[in-house]
């Protein structure tokens, strides 16, 4: 009699796993007594005479997702779950076959879609505003970029060269591309002041890009004849060999200004300390957060993270870049506001739950599901 009651109360349903690309069926058991020890899931297709083992169902959620590579979309699969009790085993078949199919839209990503639309709209709006009035969009001052003129001017007054040291990643790195933008500004100022510049490179492709960048800067400054290709040099592709080569040049040439720009690793402090020892004013910039403390300790100015990536917009005031930076900043502010609202609602919901107000708690749970 007891076994009959257990058998009659337990139900198993097989259905397509929601919000996926297909190839997956979810098996869910209902009304399972707490005395069950384990539950094994078996599968068969039309025409099969026996079930084959599929997996182990969690006895915490009584749910199992069958995402076996053999699952085909549009094909019915039948399931059986064996429930193991202390004294017996009860087998329950699904009330209907499970059929997998792909959904064209993942409903769990709705909040991400809304944020994407908001971000994109903000960026496009600010790009249009920047096209109308590039100087009208305020971007806070970045001291490290404003100090470029000061650093190059100091080298000129002392009659010493200016050094530009690239980081250790290739041309595809965002930090390297940002460094080339800064190099263009530095090279143009150097050409105007008629001060020698030496650019060291870890990567030969970056060296070629640096040559073109410096050459263009000299041309824009009206001094193409002063450009010397030999001042843009490739040292080595070995990390500490490159570090030793740059340090040796610093000690021999004693530059008045040093720009350390790009992605650096363990060599960051070695380079910065050597530059400090020769008395150079140093402006560093990197997206490597682990190296920022060393640059902050040993350099005069530091571009921190996104400040380096925003250098193109800050220096050139190009409308598309300027609008993108401004739009992204407002998008982050919007996201922070949403997170703040979510935190407040979560706190209120926890208070209501502790107070036993179930009706309002359900409302807050639906709102929080969006966040």
JOGIRA-V111147 format. One line per field, one symbol per residue. ss: DSSP state (~ for helix, > for strand, _ for the rest). psi: psi as a letter, one per 40 degrees, with the letter a starting at -180 (. if undefined). burial: I if it has 16 or more other ideal C-beta (glycine too) atoms within 10 Angstrom, else O. A space follows every 10 residues. Layout:
BEGIN
ss=???
psi=???
burial=???
END
This chain:
BEGIN
ss=_~~~~~~~~_ >>>>>>____ ____>>>>>> _______>>> >>>>>_____ _>>>>>>___ __>>>>____ __>__>>>>> >>>>____>> >>>____>>> ______~~~~ ~~~~~~~~~~ ~~~~~~~~~~ ~~_~~~____ __~~~~_~~~ ~~~~~~~~__ _>>>>>____ ___~~~~~~~ ~~~~~~~~~~ ~~~___>>>> >__~~~~~~~ ~~~~~~~~~~ ___~~~__~~ ~>>>____~~ ~~~~~~~~~~ ~~~___>>>> >______~~~ ~~~~~~~___ >>>>>>____ _~~~~~~~__ >>>>_~~~~_ ~~~~~~__~~ ~~~~~~~~~~ ~~~~~~~~~~ ~~~~~~~~~~ ~~~~~__~~~ ~~~~~~~~~~ _
psi=dddddddddh ihhhihhifa eafhhhhhii fhieehdihh hiiiiheidi iihdahihed efhhhgfiee hihehhhiih hhhhideihh hhiieiihhi ihiehhdeed dddddddddd dddddddddd ddgdeehhhi ihddddeddd dddddddefi ihhhhiaeia eehddddddd dddddddddd ddefhiihhi hdhddddddd dddddddddd effddehhde ehihciehce dddddddddd dddgidhhhh hahibeeddd dddddddefi hhhihiehdd eddddddeid ihhhbeddde ddddddfhdd dddddddddd dddddddddd dddddddddd ddddefgddd dddddddddd .
burial=OOOOOIOOOI OIOIOIIOOI OOIIIIIIIO OIOOOIOOII IIIIOOOOOO IOOIIOIOOO OIOIIIOOOO IOOOOOIIII IIIOOOOOOI OIOIOOIIII OOOOOOOOOO OOOOOOOOIO OIIOOIIOII OOOOOOIOOO OIOIIOIIOO IIIIIIOIOI IIIIIIIIIO OOIOIIIIII IIIIIIIIII IIIOIIIIII IIIOOIIOII IOIIIOIIOO IOOOOOIOOO IIOIIOOOOO OIIIIIIOII OOOOIIIIII IIIIOOIIOI IIOIIIOIOI IIIIIIIIOO IIOIIOOIII IIIIOOIIII IIIIIOOOIO IIIIIIIIII IOOOOOOIOO OOOOIOOOIO OIOOOOOOOO IOOIOOOOOO O
END
